[in-house]
């Protein structure tokens, strides 16, 4: 006779007493590897099982780069206007407000200065979570002002790009940011101040066609998508199948458009070594 006998059928635990794992406790990579979020954070948001670099934003990059996560943010209250009275599925100001509430960001880039292993550094970092990291007037202006800070204080400038390209809701105003940021980088070069461009997943469109590819050193994270137009558009334009791995960081490096690829766990050390060589 069985030592255990169920007297009542079914599970009778009330719903309010059931215990479930909270959301966001585990992360599953595209390769199917599962890792605890605490371990992922301690590993610079890189999965140790398959080396997958999880998409992160400015908050996480600042934590990784700045000593003790201490930095001074620049132009943090700058927010987009609506110069074209643009409306698609919703008015542009509504989209901006909803994105600000959802992401707790003012726009798709944050800039700050602080110490990295004791070295002064100015960083501008894009956030893909804010309207796809799209480049609008605020993005261009904040990057331009961050470059001005680097010139004034004579500190190296690091640009971390993560973007779907120009912001369609600002049309020509968005495209003007390509020229503005490129002109500011020319001034940075004339001042002989180092500029390092880090391309992360994804870096596409007008961002790739301007400041992302203008670094004294252009570097990228493993597996990052880097390109101008999407693969489908290119395939239909040239009428040919694209090579395997097309637009990956590794493919771009092989064809001479990058200086090297850096594992995010080594990013702070590699940047420090690079800047010491450039001093």
C-alpha positions in Angstrom: 0.0 0.0 0.0 1.3 3.5 -0.9 2.6 5.5 2.1 1.0 8.6 0.6 -2.6 8.9 -0.4 -4.2 12.1 -1.8 -7.5 12.7 -0.1 -8.6 15.7 -2.2 -8.1 16.0 -6.0 -6.6 19.1 -7.5 -4.4 21.8 -6.1 -6.3 23.9 -3.5 -3.7 26.6 -2.8 -5.5 30.0 -3.1 -4.1 32.2 -5.9 -3.0 35.0 -3.5 -0.8 32.5 -1.7 1.0 31.1 -4.7 4.6 32.0 -5.0 6.1 32.7 -8.5 9.5 33.8 -9.6 9.5 37.6 -10.2 9.8 38.9 -13.8 13.3 39.9 -14.9 15.1 37.4 -12.7 16.6 35.3 -15.5 17.8 36.2 -19.0 17.7 33.8 -22.0 20.1 34.5 -24.9 19.2 34.0 -28.5 21.3 30.8 -28.4 19.0 29.4 -25.6 21.4 29.9 -22.7 19.8 31.0 -19.4 21.6 33.1 -16.9 20.6 34.8 -13.6 20.4 38.6 -14.0 22.7 39.1 -11.0 25.4 37.0 -12.6 24.8 38.7 -16.0 25.3 42.1 -14.4 28.5 41.0 -12.7 29.8 39.8 -16.1 29.3 43.2 -17.8 26.0 41.9 -19.4 27.8 39.2 -21.4 26.6 35.6 -21.2 29.5 33.4 -20.1 28.1 30.3 -21.8 28.0 31.7 -25.4 29.7 35.1 -25.1 26.5 36.8 -26.2 26.6 40.6 -25.6 23.2 41.7 -24.3 22.0 45.0 -25.5 22.4 47.6 -22.7 22.0 51.4 -22.4 23.8 54.4 -21.1 23.1 53.5 -17.5 24.9 50.2 -17.8 27.8 51.6 -19.9 28.4 54.4 -17.4 28.4 51.8 -14.6 31.0 49.8 -16.5 33.3 52.7 -17.5 33.3 55.3 -14.8 35.2 54.7 -11.6 32.7 53.9 -8.8 29.9 54.9 -11.2 30.7 58.6 -10.4 30.1 61.0 -13.3 28.6 64.4 -14.1 25.9 64.4 -16.7 25.8 67.1 -19.3 22.6 68.7 -20.7 20.4 66.1 -18.9 17.2 68.1 -19.2 17.3 68.7 -23.0 14.1 67.4 -24.7 12.9 67.3 -28.3 10.6 69.9 -29.8 8.2 69.3 -32.7 9.3 71.7 -35.4 7.3 69.9 -38.2 4.0 69.3 -36.2 4.6 65.7 -37.2 1.8 63.1 -36.8 1.9 59.4 -37.8 0.0 56.9 -35.7 0.2 59.5 -32.9 1.5 63.1 -32.6 5.3 63.4 -32.1 5.0 65.2 -28.8 2.9 62.4 -27.4 5.4 59.8 -28.7 8.2 61.7 -27.0 6.3 62.0 -23.7 5.4 58.3 -23.7 9.0 57.3 -24.5 10.3 59.5 -21.7 7.9 57.9 -19.2 8.6 54.4 -20.3 12.4 54.7 -20.4 13.0 57.4 -17.8 15.3 59.1 -20.4 14.9 62.5 -21.9 16.1 61.4 -25.4 18.1 58.8 -27.2 21.6 59.9 -25.9 23.1 60.8 -22.6 26.5 62.5 -22.2 28.7 62.7 -19.1 32.3 63.2 -18.0 34.2 61.5 -15.2 37.2 59.3 -14.5 38.0 56.0 -16.1 40.8 54.2 -14.2 41.9 57.7 -13.1 41.8 59.2 -16.6 39.5 62.1 -17.5 37.0 61.0 -20.2 33.9 62.5 -21.8 31.3 60.0 -23.0 28.2 60.2 -25.1 26.1 57.0 -25.1 23.0 56.2 -27.1 20.0 54.3 -25.8 18.2 52.1 -28.3 15.2 51.8 -26.0 14.2 55.5 -26.8 12.5 55.4 -30.2 15.1 52.9 -31.5 18.0 55.1 -30.6 17.0 57.4 -33.5 19.1 60.5 -34.2 17.1 63.7 -33.8 18.0 67.3 -33.1 18.5 66.7 -29.4 20.9 63.8 -30.1 23.0 65.9 -32.4 23.0 68.9 -30.1 24.0 66.9 -27.0 26.8 65.1 -28.9 28.0 68.5 -30.3 28.0 70.0 -26.8 29.9 66.9 -25.4 32.5 67.5 -28.0 32.7 71.1 -27.1 33.3 70.0 -23.5 36.1 67.7 -24.6 37.7 70.6 -26.6 37.4 73.0 -23.7 38.7 70.7 -21.1 41.1 68.9 -23.4 39.9 65.4 -22.5 39.4 62.4 -24.8 35.9 61.8 -26.2 34.2 58.4 -26.5 31.1 57.9 -28.6 29.0 54.8 -28.0 26.6 54.3 -30.9 23.4 52.2 -30.8 20.9 53.4 -33.3 18.4 52.6 -36.0 19.4 55.8 -37.9 17.9 59.2 -38.4 14.6 60.1 -36.7 11.9 60.3 -39.4 9.7 62.5 -37.2 12.2 65.4 -37.6 13.0 64.8 -41.3 15.6 67.3 -42.6 16.3 68.5 -39.0 17.5 65.0 -38.2 19.7 64.7 -41.3 21.4 68.0 -40.4 22.8 66.4 -37.3 25.1 64.3 -39.5 26.8 67.4 -40.8 26.8 69.2 -37.4 28.4 66.3 -35.5 30.9 65.7 -38.3 32.0 69.3 -38.2 32.4 69.2 -34.4 34.5 66.1 -34.7 36.7 68.0 -37.3 37.3 70.7 -34.6 38.1 67.9 -32.1 40.7 66.5 -34.5 42.2 70.0 -35.1 42.6 70.3 -31.3 44.5 67.0 -31.4 42.1 65.4 -28.8 41.5 61.7 -29.2 38.2 60.4 -30.4 37.2 56.8 -30.0 34.0 55.5 -31.6 32.5 52.3 -30.1 29.8 50.7 -32.4 27.4 48.4 -30.6 24.4 46.4 -31.7 22.8 47.8 -33.8 24.6 50.8 -35.4 22.9 51.7 -38.7 21.7 54.5 -41.0 22.8 58.1 -40.7 24.6 57.4 -37.5 26.9 54.9 -39.3 27.2 57.4 -42.1 28.5 60.2 -39.8 30.0 60.2 -36.4 30.1 56.4 -35.7 32.7 55.9 -38.5 34.8 59.0 -37.9 36.8 57.9 -34.9 40.6 58.0 -34.6 39.8 54.5 -33.6 36.6 52.7 -34.7 36.0 49.7 -32.5 33.0 47.4 -32.0 31.5 44.8 -29.7 31.4 41.1 -30.9 28.5 40.3 -33.2 27.2 43.9 -33.4 25.1 44.7 -36.5 26.8 47.5 -38.3 25.6 48.9 -41.6 23.9 51.8 -43.5 20.8 50.3 -45.2 19.2 47.0 -44.2 20.2 43.8 -45.9 16.9 43.5 -47.7 17.2 46.9 -49.3 20.8 46.3 -50.3 19.9 42.8 -51.8 17.1 44.3 -53.8 19.2 47.2 -55.0 22.2 45.2 -56.2 20.2 42.2 -57.2 22.6 39.7 -55.6 22.7 37.5 -52.5 24.8 38.9 -49.6 27.7 37.1 -48.1 27.3 35.1 -44.9 27.7 37.3 -41.8 27.2 40.5 -43.9 27.1 43.6 -41.7 28.4 41.8 -38.6 31.2 43.5 -36.6 33.5 40.6 -37.7 32.7 41.1 -41.4 33.2 44.9 -41.1 36.5 44.3 -39.4 37.7 41.9 -42.0 37.0 44.5 -44.7 39.0 47.2 -43.0 36.3 49.5 -41.5 37.1 48.7 -37.9 40.4 48.8 -36.0 39.5 46.0 -33.6 36.7 44.2 -31.8 36.6 44.4 -28.0 34.8 42.1 -25.5 32.7 44.3 -23.2 34.3 42.7 -20.1 37.7 44.1 -21.3 36.3 47.4 -22.5 37.5 49.6 -19.7 40.9 48.1 -19.6 41.4 48.3 -23.4 40.2 51.9 -23.5 42.5 52.9 -20.7 45.5 51.3 -22.4 44.6 52.9 -25.7 44.2 56.4 -24.2 47.5 56.1 -22.4 49.2 55.2 -25.7 47.7 58.3 -27.3 48.8 60.7 -24.5 
